[in-house]
Amino acid sequence: MLVTEQEISELQNFVLELNSTEGVIVVEGKRDYNALRKLGCQGKILEFHRFGGMNKFADAIAKYKKIIVLFDRDKKGRQFTGKTIQLLQRRTKLDLSYKRKLRQITKGKIVFVEQLVCYESYFA
């Protein structure tokens, strides 16, 4: 995959923003979690699949004041995002801006959060 200097710089800023924001990041699974950690994400990251279903997930994370939703951009990820919005929009603050920023930075090349590991070598 062709990676530009601008992309790397913007992705580094993206991680810095994630680290400086208040809130919990939610991803689909362990590989997504690991990819964010490898890029230097230090905040609290929760994995959807550890909760055993959408309702248990929604009930467990509703206690957080701000939730950064970083589900994948595939069909399943869009369904999770929609259902999360439906269940939590009146209970807590949902932030989808990071999902949009990631798409813009990578020019749509990254569909799955776990694909971010391909940038790991640029983060020294």
MARNUSE-247761 format. One record per atom (N, C-alpha, C): atom name; chain; z, x, y. Coordinates in nm, 3 decimals. Each point is the difference from the previous one (the first is absolute). Example, Ala and Ser with C-alpha at 12.3 -4.5 7.8 and 13.67 -1.06 7.14 Angstrom:
2
{atom N; kette A; z 0.780; x 1.319; y -0.569}
{atom CA; kette A; z 0.000; x -0.089; y 0.119}
{atom C; kette A; z 0.000; x 0.090; y 0.120}
{atom N; kette A; z -0.072; x -0.035; y 0.105}
{atom CA; kette A; z 0.006; x 0.082; y 0.119}
{atom C; kette A; z 0.073; x -0.077; y 0.109}
END
This chain:
124
{atom N; kette A; z 0.000; x 0.085; y -0.118}
{atom CA; kette A; z 0.000; x -0.085; y 0.118}
{atom C; kette A; z 0.000; x 0.089; y 0.124}
{atom N; kette A; z -0.088; x -0.032; y 0.094}
{atom CA; kette A; z -0.008; x 0.074; y 0.125}
{atom C; kette A; z 0.113; x -0.042; y 0.092}
{atom N; kette A; z 0.077; x 0.098; y 0.046}
{atom CA; kette A; z 0.115; x -0.026; y 0.085}
{atom C; kette A; z -0.018; x 0.075; y 0.131}
{atom N; kette A; z 0.016; x -0.070; y 0.112}
{atom CA; kette A; z -0.018; x 0.063; y 0.131}
{atom C; kette A; z 0.135; x 0.045; y 0.056}
{atom N; kette A; z -0.006; x 0.093; y 0.094}
{atom CA; kette A; z 0.122; x 0.047; y 0.068}
{atom C; kette A; z 0.068; x -0.116; y 0.073}
{atom N; kette A; z -0.080; x -0.087; y 0.059}
{atom CA; kette A; z 0.055; x -0.115; y 0.072}
{atom C; kette A; z 0.077; x -0.091; y -0.095}
{atom N; kette A; z -0.057; x -0.021; y -0.118}
{atom CA; kette A; z 0.064; x -0.083; y -0.102}
{atom C; kette A; z 0.136; x 0.057; y -0.039}
{atom N; kette A; z 0.003; x 0.131; y -0.022}
{atom CA; kette A; z 0.125; x 0.066; y -0.040}
{atom C; kette A; z 0.103; x -0.013; y 0.111}
{atom N; kette A; z -0.042; x 0.026; y 0.123}
{atom CA; kette A; z 0.090; x -0.009; y 0.115}
{atom C; kette A; z 0.054; x -0.142; y 0.016}
{atom N; kette A; z -0.087; x -0.098; y -0.011}
{atom CA; kette A; z 0.042; x -0.140; y 0.015}
{atom C; kette A; z 0.093; x -0.041; y -0.114}
{atom N; kette A; z -0.027; x 0.049; y -0.118}
{atom CA; kette A; z 0.085; x -0.032; y -0.114}
{atom C; kette A; z 0.138; x 0.065; y 0.015}
{atom N; kette A; z 0.004; x 0.122; y 0.053}
{atom CA; kette A; z 0.129; x 0.064; y 0.027}
{atom C; kette A; z 0.078; x -0.080; y 0.103}
{atom N; kette A; z -0.067; x -0.047; y 0.103}
{atom CA; kette A; z 0.066; x -0.084; y 0.101}
{atom C; kette A; z 0.047; x -0.133; y -0.061}
{atom N; kette A; z -0.079; x -0.053; y -0.091}
{atom CA; kette A; z 0.035; x -0.123; y -0.071}
{atom C; kette A; z 0.132; x 0.017; y -0.075}
{atom N; kette A; z 0.013; x 0.112; y -0.071}
{atom CA; kette A; z 0.123; x 0.028; y -0.075}
{atom C; kette A; z 0.118; x 0.020; y 0.096}
{atom N; kette A; z -0.024; x 0.070; y 0.110}
{atom CA; kette A; z 0.106; x 0.019; y 0.100}
{atom C; kette A; z 0.047; x -0.135; y 0.056}
{atom N; kette A; z -0.094; x -0.090; y 0.025}
{atom CA; kette A; z 0.034; x -0.134; y 0.048}
{atom C; kette A; z 0.083; x -0.075; y -0.103}
{atom N; kette A; z -0.043; x 0.007; y -0.126}
{atom CA; kette A; z 0.076; x -0.066; y -0.107}
{atom C; kette A; z 0.142; x 0.054; y -0.006}
{atom N; kette A; z 0.014; x 0.131; y 0.016}
{atom CA; kette A; z 0.132; x 0.062; y -0.008}
{atom C; kette A; z 0.088; x -0.035; y 0.118}
{atom N; kette A; z -0.059; x -0.031; y 0.113}
{atom CA; kette A; z 0.080; x -0.025; y 0.120}
{atom C; kette A; z 0.028; x -0.148; y 0.023}
{atom N; kette A; z -0.060; x -0.087; y -0.078}
{atom CA; kette A; z 0.020; x -0.143; y 0.021}
{atom C; kette A; z 0.120; x -0.051; y -0.079}
{atom N; kette A; z 0.060; x -0.103; y 0.054}
{atom CA; kette A; z 0.107; x -0.068; y -0.073}
{atom C; kette A; z -0.066; x -0.098; y -0.094}
{atom N; kette A; z 0.048; x -0.007; y -0.119}
{atom CA; kette A; z -0.056; x -0.097; y -0.094}
{atom C; kette A; z -0.019; x 0.062; y -0.136}
{atom N; kette A; z -0.027; x -0.087; y -0.094}
{atom CA; kette A; z -0.021; x 0.042; y -0.138}
{atom C; kette A; z -0.149; x -0.019; y -0.030}
{atom N; kette A; z -0.055; x 0.093; y -0.079}
{atom CA; kette A; z -0.141; x -0.005; y -0.038}
{atom C; kette A; z -0.007; x -0.060; y -0.140}
{atom N; kette A; z -0.090; x -0.095; y -0.020}
{atom CA; kette A; z -0.019; x -0.055; y -0.135}
{atom C; kette A; z -0.140; x 0.033; y -0.049}
{atom N; kette A; z -0.005; x 0.050; y -0.123}
{atom CA; kette A; z -0.125; x 0.035; y -0.067}
{atom C; kette A; z -0.001; x -0.071; y -0.136}
{atom N; kette A; z -0.114; x 0.006; y -0.068}
{atom CA; kette A; z -0.009; x -0.071; y -0.127}
{atom C; kette A; z 0.074; x 0.070; y -0.114}
{atom N; kette A; z -0.014; x 0.132; y -0.011}
{atom CA; kette A; z 0.061; x 0.065; y -0.116}
{atom C; kette A; z 0.033; x 0.145; y 0.021}
{atom N; kette A; z 0.036; x 0.065; y -0.110}
{atom CA; kette A; z 0.050; x 0.138; y 0.000}
{atom C; kette A; z -0.102; x 0.101; y 0.052}
{atom N; kette A; z -0.128; x -0.015; y -0.036}
{atom CA; kette A; z -0.101; x 0.095; y 0.047}
{atom C; kette A; z -0.018; x -0.008; y 0.152}
{atom N; kette A; z 0.010; x -0.122; y 0.054}
{atom CA; kette A; z -0.007; x -0.016; y 0.146}
{atom C; kette A; z 0.121; x 0.069; y 0.065}
{atom N; kette A; z 0.116; x -0.024; y -0.058}
{atom CA; kette A; z 0.124; x 0.063; y 0.048}
{atom C; kette A; z -0.015; x 0.152; y 0.000}
{atom N; kette A; z -0.046; x 0.055; y -0.112}
{atom CA; kette A; z -0.014; x 0.145; y -0.013}
{atom C; kette A; z -0.102; x 0.057; y 0.100}
{atom N; kette A; z -0.110; x -0.071; y 0.021}
{atom CA; kette A; z -0.102; x 0.047; y 0.095}
{atom C; kette A; z 0.058; x 0.010; y 0.141}
{atom N; kette A; z 0.076; x -0.100; y 0.043}
{atom CA; kette A; z 0.060; x 0.005; y 0.133}
{atom C; kette A; z 0.102; x 0.113; y 0.011}
{atom N; kette A; z 0.078; x 0.020; y -0.104}
{atom CA; kette A; z 0.099; x 0.109; y 0.000}
{atom C; kette A; z -0.070; x 0.136; y 0.009}
{atom N; kette A; z -0.110; x 0.017; y -0.072}
{atom CA; kette A; z -0.072; x 0.127; y 0.001}
{atom C; kette A; z -0.059; x 0.032; y 0.137}
{atom N; kette A; z -0.027; x -0.103; y 0.079}
{atom CA; kette A; z -0.051; x 0.022; y 0.136}
{atom C; kette A; z 0.113; x 0.022; y 0.100}
{atom N; kette A; z 0.123; x -0.014; y -0.046}
{atom CA; kette A; z 0.114; x 0.027; y 0.087}
{atom C; kette A; z 0.071; x -0.122; y 0.053}
{atom N; kette A; z -0.031; x -0.116; y -0.052}
{atom CA; kette A; z 0.068; x -0.122; y 0.043}
{atom C; kette A; z 0.145; x 0.006; y -0.048}
{atom N; kette A; z 0.092; x -0.014; y 0.095}
{atom CA; kette A; z 0.142; x 0.017; y -0.032}
{atom C; kette A; z 0.080; x -0.130; y 0.005}
{atom N; kette A; z -0.060; x -0.106; y 0.047}
{atom CA; kette A; z 0.072; x -0.127; y 0.014}
{atom C; kette A; z 0.028; x -0.067; y -0.133}
{atom N; kette A; z 0.064; x -0.114; y 0.009}
{atom CA; kette A; z 0.032; x -0.078; y -0.121}
{atom C; kette A; z -0.127; x -0.070; y -0.046}
{atom N; kette A; z -0.036; x 0.023; y -0.126}
{atom CA; kette A; z -0.119; x -0.060; y -0.059}
{atom C; kette A; z 0.043; x -0.082; y -0.122}
{atom N; kette A; z -0.040; x -0.125; y -0.003}
{atom CA; kette A; z 0.031; x -0.087; y -0.113}
{atom C; kette A; z -0.128; x -0.033; y -0.075}
{atom N; kette A; z 0.009; x -0.006; y -0.132}
{atom CA; kette A; z -0.115; x -0.031; y -0.084}
{atom C; kette A; z 0.007; x -0.145; y -0.045}
{atom N; kette A; z -0.104; x -0.075; y 0.031}
{atom CA; kette A; z -0.007; x -0.142; y -0.037}
{atom C; kette A; z 0.025; x -0.023; y -0.148}
{atom N; kette A; z -0.062; x 0.080; y -0.085}
{atom CA; kette A; z 0.007; x -0.023; y -0.145}
{atom C; kette A; z 0.139; x 0.019; y -0.060}
{atom N; kette A; z 0.092; x 0.056; y 0.074}
{atom CA; kette A; z 0.137; x 0.018; y -0.052}
{atom C; kette A; z 0.083; x -0.128; y 0.011}
{atom N; kette A; z -0.051; x -0.101; y 0.069}
{atom CA; kette A; z 0.080; x -0.119; y 0.027}
{atom C; kette A; z -0.019; x -0.114; y -0.101}
{atom N; kette A; z -0.102; x 0.008; y -0.083}
{atom CA; kette A; z -0.018; x -0.103; y -0.102}
{atom C; kette A; z -0.050; x -0.133; y 0.054}
{atom N; kette A; z -0.096; x 0.004; y 0.087}
{atom CA; kette A; z -0.060; x -0.124; y 0.050}
{atom C; kette A; z 0.010; x -0.015; y 0.151}
{atom N; kette A; z -0.089; x -0.081; y 0.052}
{atom CA; kette A; z -0.010; x -0.016; y 0.145}
{atom C; kette A; z 0.125; x -0.064; y 0.062}
{atom N; kette A; z 0.056; x -0.100; y -0.063}
{atom CA; kette A; z 0.117; x -0.067; y 0.058}
{atom C; kette A; z 0.122; x 0.092; y 0.004}
{atom N; kette A; z 0.023; x 0.075; y -0.108}
{atom CA; kette A; z 0.111; x 0.095; y -0.001}
{atom C; kette A; z -0.022; x 0.109; y 0.104}
{atom N; kette A; z -0.123; x 0.045; y 0.011}
{atom CA; kette A; z -0.037; x 0.101; y 0.101}
{atom C; kette A; z 0.030; x -0.053; y 0.140}
{atom N; kette A; z -0.048; x -0.120; y 0.029}
{atom CA; kette A; z 0.018; x -0.058; y 0.134}
{atom C; kette A; z 0.149; x -0.018; y 0.032}
{atom N; kette A; z 0.076; x -0.049; y -0.095}
{atom CA; kette A; z 0.144; x -0.020; y 0.023}
{atom C; kette A; z 0.072; x 0.132; y 0.023}
{atom N; kette A; z -0.039; x 0.104; y -0.073}
{atom CA; kette A; z 0.067; x 0.130; y 0.011}
{atom C; kette A; z -0.033; x 0.071; y 0.130}
{atom N; kette A; z -0.122; x -0.011; y 0.048}
{atom CA; kette A; z -0.036; x 0.077; y 0.120}
{atom C; kette A; z 0.018; x -0.077; y 0.130}
{atom N; kette A; z 0.029; x -0.128; y -0.008}
{atom CA; kette A; z 0.017; x -0.081; y 0.120}
{atom C; kette A; z 0.116; x 0.049; y 0.087}
{atom N; kette A; z 0.091; x 0.077; y -0.059}
{atom CA; kette A; z 0.117; x 0.049; y 0.074}
{atom C; kette A; z -0.037; x 0.108; y 0.102}
{atom N; kette A; z -0.117; x 0.062; y -0.016}
{atom CA; kette A; z -0.041; x 0.105; y 0.093}
{atom C; kette A; z -0.057; x -0.061; y 0.126}
{atom N; kette A; z 0.031; x 0.060; y 0.115}
{atom CA; kette A; z -0.045; x -0.053; y 0.129}
{atom C; kette A; z -0.151; x 0.016; y 0.019}
{atom N; kette A; z -0.055; x 0.111; y -0.051}
{atom CA; kette A; z -0.143; x 0.026; y 0.016}
{atom C; kette A; z -0.055; x 0.053; y -0.131}
{atom N; kette A; z -0.111; x -0.059; y -0.043}
{atom CA; kette A; z -0.063; x 0.041; y -0.125}
{atom C; kette A; z -0.144; x 0.043; y 0.030}
{atom N; kette A; z -0.030; x 0.124; y -0.035}
{atom CA; kette A; z -0.135; x 0.053; y 0.016}
{atom C; kette A; z -0.074; x -0.021; y -0.131}
{atom N; kette A; z -0.099; x -0.086; y 0.002}
{atom CA; kette A; z -0.074; x -0.037; y -0.121}
{atom C; kette A; z -0.117; x 0.096; y -0.017}
{atom N; kette A; z 0.002; x 0.076; y -0.110}
{atom CA; kette A; z -0.108; x 0.094; y -0.031}
{atom C; kette A; z -0.055; x -0.024; y -0.141}
{atom N; kette A; z -0.034; x -0.124; y -0.027}
{atom CA; kette A; z -0.063; x -0.030; y -0.129}
{atom C; kette A; z -0.145; x 0.046; y 0.005}
{atom N; kette A; z -0.058; x 0.018; y -0.118}
{atom CA; kette A; z -0.139; x 0.046; y -0.010}
{atom C; kette A; z -0.095; x -0.101; y 0.064}
{atom N; kette A; z -0.124; x 0.046; y 0.023}
{atom CA; kette A; z -0.101; x -0.086; y 0.062}
{atom C; kette A; z -0.093; x -0.064; y -0.102}
{atom N; kette A; z 0.038; x 0.002; y -0.127}
{atom CA; kette A; z -0.079; x -0.068; y -0.101}
{atom C; kette A; z 0.041; x -0.147; y -0.005}
{atom N; kette A; z -0.062; x -0.076; y -0.090}
{atom CA; kette A; z 0.027; x -0.143; y -0.009}
{atom C; kette A; z 0.147; x -0.029; y -0.026}
{atom N; kette A; z 0.058; x 0.072; y -0.095}
{atom CA; kette A; z 0.141; x -0.021; y -0.035}
{atom C; kette A; z 0.092; x 0.034; y 0.119}
{atom N; kette A; z -0.030; x 0.109; y 0.068}
{atom CA; kette A; z 0.080; x 0.039; y 0.116}
{atom C; kette A; z -0.008; x -0.102; y 0.113}
{atom N; kette A; z -0.120; x -0.056; y 0.019}
{atom CA; kette A; z -0.015; x -0.104; y 0.104}
{atom C; kette A; z 0.078; x -0.125; y -0.038}
{atom N; kette A; z 0.002; x -0.033; y -0.130}
{atom CA; kette A; z 0.077; x -0.115; y -0.046}
{atom C; kette A; z 0.150; x 0.023; y 0.022}
{atom N; kette A; z 0.048; x 0.121; y -0.034}
{atom CA; kette A; z 0.141; x 0.034; y 0.023}
{atom C; kette A; z 0.035; x -0.009; y 0.148}
{atom N; kette A; z -0.089; x 0.051; y 0.083}
{atom CA; kette A; z 0.024; x -0.003; y 0.145}
{atom C; kette A; z 0.009; x -0.144; y 0.049}
{atom N; kette A; z -0.094; x -0.083; y -0.042}
{atom CA; kette A; z 0.000; x -0.141; y 0.041}
{atom C; kette A; z 0.125; x -0.072; y -0.044}
{atom N; kette A; z 0.039; x 0.022; y -0.124}
{atom CA; kette A; z 0.119; x -0.067; y -0.054}
{atom C; kette A; z 0.127; x 0.052; y 0.070}
{atom N; kette A; z 0.004; x 0.129; y 0.029}
{atom CA; kette A; z 0.115; x 0.057; y 0.072}
{atom C; kette A; z 0.012; x -0.062; y 0.139}
{atom N; kette A; z -0.112; x -0.013; y 0.068}
{atom CA; kette A; z 0.000; x -0.063; y 0.133}
{atom C; kette A; z 0.050; x -0.143; y -0.011}
{atom N; kette A; z -0.053; x -0.072; y -0.098}
{atom CA; kette A; z 0.037; x -0.140; y -0.020}
{atom C; kette A; z 0.151; x -0.015; y -0.024}
{atom N; kette A; z 0.057; x 0.087; y -0.082}
{atom CA; kette A; z 0.142; x -0.013; y -0.036}
{atom C; kette A; z 0.096; x 0.058; y 0.102}
{atom N; kette A; z -0.045; x 0.098; y 0.079}
{atom CA; kette A; z 0.095; x 0.072; y 0.086}
{atom C; kette A; z -0.022; x -0.012; y 0.150}
{atom N; kette A; z -0.110; x -0.058; y 0.045}
{atom CA; kette A; z -0.030; x 0.004; y 0.142}
{atom C; kette A; z 0.107; x -0.066; y 0.088}
{atom N; kette A; z 0.072; x -0.095; y -0.052}
{atom CA; kette A; z 0.104; x -0.065; y 0.080}
{atom C; kette A; z 0.140; x 0.059; y -0.028}
{atom N; kette A; z 0.006; x 0.095; y -0.092}
{atom CA; kette A; z 0.129; x 0.055; y -0.038}
{atom C; kette A; z 0.025; x 0.140; y 0.055}
{atom N; kette A; z -0.107; x 0.073; y 0.029}
{atom CA; kette A; z 0.013; x 0.138; y 0.048}
{atom C; kette A; z -0.128; x 0.040; y 0.073}
{atom N; kette A; z -0.002; x 0.118; y 0.059}
{atom CA; kette A; z -0.119; x 0.047; y 0.071}
{atom C; kette A; z -0.088; x 0.080; y -0.096}
{atom N; kette A; z -0.124; x -0.043; y -0.013}
{atom CA; kette A; z -0.096; x 0.070; y -0.085}
{atom C; kette A; z -0.096; x 0.078; y 0.089}
{atom N; kette A; z -0.024; x 0.125; y -0.037}
{atom CA; kette A; z -0.089; x 0.087; y 0.077}
{atom C; kette A; z -0.120; x 0.038; y -0.088}
{atom N; kette A; z -0.115; x -0.054; y 0.035}
{atom CA; kette A; z -0.123; x 0.029; y -0.073}
{atom C; kette A; z -0.086; x 0.104; y 0.073}
{atom N; kette A; z 0.048; x 0.046; y 0.114}
{atom CA; kette A; z -0.080; x 0.091; y 0.083}
{atom C; kette A; z -0.028; x 0.133; y -0.071}
{atom N; kette A; z 0.092; x 0.047; y -0.082}
{atom CA; kette A; z -0.020; x 0.128; y -0.069}
{atom C; kette A; z -0.111; x -0.010; y -0.105}
{atom N; kette A; z -0.011; x -0.115; y -0.060}
{atom CA; kette A; z -0.106; x -0.024; y -0.097}
{atom C; kette A; z -0.136; x 0.010; y 0.071}
{atom N; kette A; z -0.010; x -0.060; y 0.119}
{atom CA; kette A; z -0.124; x 0.006; y 0.078}
{atom C; kette A; z -0.027; x 0.142; y 0.049}
{atom N; kette A; z 0.104; x 0.068; y 0.045}
{atom CA; kette A; z -0.016; x 0.138; y 0.048}
{atom C; kette A; z -0.052; x 0.091; y -0.111}
{atom N; kette A; z 0.053; x -0.018; y -0.119}
{atom CA; kette A; z -0.043; x 0.082; y -0.114}
{atom C; kette A; z -0.148; x -0.021; y -0.030}
{atom N; kette A; z -0.043; x -0.124; y 0.006}
{atom CA; kette A; z -0.142; x -0.030; y -0.023}
{atom C; kette A; z -0.086; x 0.066; y 0.108}
{atom N; kette A; z 0.044; x -0.007; y 0.126}
{atom CA; kette A; z -0.076; x 0.059; y 0.110}
{atom C; kette A; z -0.006; x 0.152; y -0.011}
{atom N; kette A; z 0.113; x 0.062; y -0.028}
{atom CA; kette A; z 0.007; x 0.146; y -0.009}
{atom C; kette A; z -0.093; x 0.053; y -0.109}
{atom N; kette A; z 0.002; x -0.064; y -0.116}
{atom CA; kette A; z -0.078; x 0.048; y -0.114}
{atom C; kette A; z -0.141; x -0.061; y -0.004}
{atom N; kette A; z -0.034; x -0.075; y 0.103}
{atom CA; kette A; z -0.132; x -0.064; y 0.010}
{atom C; kette A; z -0.031; x -0.084; y -0.125}
{atom N; kette A; z 0.104; x -0.061; y -0.055}
{atom CA; kette A; z -0.016; x -0.089; y -0.115}
{atom C; kette A; z -0.012; x 0.070; y -0.134}
{atom N; kette A; z 0.008; x 0.134; y -0.001}
{atom CA; kette A; z -0.014; x 0.075; y -0.127}
{atom C; kette A; z 0.118; x -0.024; y -0.093}
{atom N; kette A; z 0.116; x -0.024; y 0.058}
{atom CA; kette A; z 0.121; x -0.020; y -0.079}
{atom C; kette A; z 0.022; x -0.150; y -0.021}
{atom N; kette A; z -0.013; x -0.044; y -0.124}
{atom CA; kette A; z 0.023; x -0.140; y -0.034}
{atom C; kette A; z 0.140; x -0.015; y -0.060}
{atom N; kette A; z 0.040; x 0.100; y -0.078}
{atom CA; kette A; z 0.130; x 0.000; y -0.066}
{atom C; kette A; z 0.089; x 0.104; y 0.065}
{atom N; kette A; z 0.123; x -0.036; y 0.031}
{atom CA; kette A; z 0.093; x 0.092; y 0.065}
{atom C; kette A; z 0.014; x 0.128; y -0.082}
{atom N; kette A; z -0.002; x -0.012; y -0.132}
{atom CA; kette A; z 0.015; x 0.118; y -0.087}
{atom C; kette A; z -0.111; x 0.103; y 0.024}
{atom N; kette A; z -0.114; x -0.040; y 0.055}
{atom CA; kette A; z -0.110; x 0.092; y 0.027}
{atom C; kette A; z 0.035; x 0.099; y 0.112}
{atom N; kette A; z 0.106; x -0.025; y 0.071}
{atom CA; kette A; z 0.041; x 0.091; y 0.107}
{atom C; kette A; z 0.036; x 0.138; y -0.053}
{atom N; kette A; z 0.025; x 0.013; y -0.129}
{atom CA; kette A; z 0.032; x 0.132; y -0.055}
{atom C; kette A; z -0.115; x 0.098; y 0.021}
{atom N; kette A; z -0.121; x -0.049; y 0.020}
{atom CA; kette A; z -0.113; x 0.091; y 0.023}
{atom C; kette A; z 0.014; x 0.076; y 0.132}
{atom N; kette A; z 0.090; x -0.043; y 0.086}
{atom CA; kette A; z 0.026; x 0.068; y 0.128}
{atom C; kette A; z 0.117; x 0.098; y -0.010}
{atom N; kette A; z 0.069; x 0.001; y -0.112}
{atom CA; kette A; z 0.122; x 0.079; y -0.016}
{atom C; kette A; z -0.022; x 0.148; y 0.035}
{atom N; kette A; z -0.111; x 0.057; y -0.041}
{atom CA; kette A; z -0.025; x 0.144; y 0.023}
{atom C; kette A; z -0.014; x 0.033; y 0.149}
{atom N; kette A; z -0.029; x -0.101; y 0.083}
{atom CA; kette A; z -0.013; x 0.022; y 0.144}
{atom C; kette A; z 0.134; x -0.008; y 0.073}
{atom N; kette A; z 0.103; x -0.042; y -0.073}
{atom CA; kette A; z 0.135; x -0.016; y 0.057}
{atom C; kette A; z 0.088; x 0.113; y -0.052}
{atom N; kette A; z -0.003; x 0.112; y 0.069}
{atom CA; kette A; z 0.079; x 0.115; y -0.046}
{atom C; kette A; z 0.124; x 0.019; y 0.081}
END
